[in-house]
Amino acid sequence: MTTTTAGDLVARATAALGVDARPTTVDGIDAGDPATVVTGVAVTTLATLDVLERAVAAGANVVVTHEPPYFDHQGDQVPVLVAEGDPVQAAKAAYVAEHGLVVWRVHDAWHDRRPDGVDAGTADALGWTLDPAEAAHGTAVCDVPATTLGALARHVADVLGSTQLRFAGDPDTPVRRVALDLGFRGFARNRALLRRDDVDVVLVGEAHEWETASYATDAARILGTGLVVVGHLPSEQAGMSGFAAWLRDVVDVPVTFLPTPDLLRAV
């Protein structure tokens, strides 16, 4: 009987992604034993405790997560949490160990594909098409059917499952061209897109309010550009669903996608 270990699965998928590894990357196995024989794979955007429990219930012992399971993007704070005996980190790590889970982080490589795997999945879910020339350079810009900022914001919230979407700008602003800056890309990238004269709206996952939201509020008055903040997880969820579909064609083990519900609710 042929068996696939978690290490085998990671190596095969990493090779199939076909992108050069960054000199310093967050990708790789964050928890568990690479020698674990895979019974099933659950792909998600963020491996919350709820997602881990659903993975176990589904018979998966490898969890592929885009965002860090232990709350810090680079992982620098994990030793601090462990040293402090942080009760949240400790309980989550204990659950992973108790159920023999392997947690594999897939972030950088999926973003480094061209087009960016997250951008492509989100654009597809919204019914938009990425400009191939932009995508080749790592930016995501889409021509969309004529609409308004308010209507586009509602469409994005409905399709991506956001419970906390906010936007800046006049809701009646005409929209024909949208730039995507999903997840958390930072003020410099957000600003560069907001000031482009060929972009009507910039759609981001999350942003610092004193930077991007402040700039966007003034940009709406001065440049007429709108900003839509959909929430980090809703902005990347469709991209990771796309990763699950891609992975099914690469490995010979069952792969399922487990959505992570939006983390925050609005009153």
Beta strands, then each sheet from edge to edge (+ up, - down):
strand 1: 28-31
strand 2: 41-46
strand 3: 62-67
strand 4: 102-105
strand 5: 129-130
strand 6: 140-148
strand 7: 166-168
strand 8: 174-181
strand 9: 201-204
strand 10: 226-229
strand 11: 255-257
sheet 1: 1+ 4- 3- 2- 11-
sheet 2: 5+ 6- 8+ 9+ 10+ 7-
end
